[in-house]
Amino acid sequence: MVAKVKGTINPLRDRVFVTDMEFGAQISKGGLYIPSSDGKETGIIPRWGKVFAIGPEQKDVTVGQWILVEHGRWTRTVKLEQDHGDPIQVRMVDGNAIMCVSDDQPNIDLYINKIR
């Protein structure tokens, strides 16, 4: 069950909220089907997320940056229904589990598209 919130959310203290974390089955750039590895040993990997919002005391990252987070150091999804645009999925990450930061979306060899 996914929690739903309408309106806006504001992180407290040094909290970091992210979007665009990839989970589930995927299709490679070449069209290969890659089944979900979530919940399996092969799925225990760090994940990239785009910083959506930060608390007023957060000094390490800024909104819009991409962060690599240690495996499992994020919350379940909250579906945010804003006044404008489509609903988005937001997660809070553990600030101590941020491994690195990038101003640009990470360039990985395998381009993936989430299967709907």
Buried (B, 14 or more C-beta within 10 A) or exposed (E): EEEEEEEEEEBEEBBBBBBBBEBEBBBEEEEEEEEEBBEEEEEEEBBBBBBBBBBEEBEEBEEEBBBBBBEEBBEEBBEBEEEEEEEBBBBBBBBEBBEEEEEEEEEEEEEBEEEE
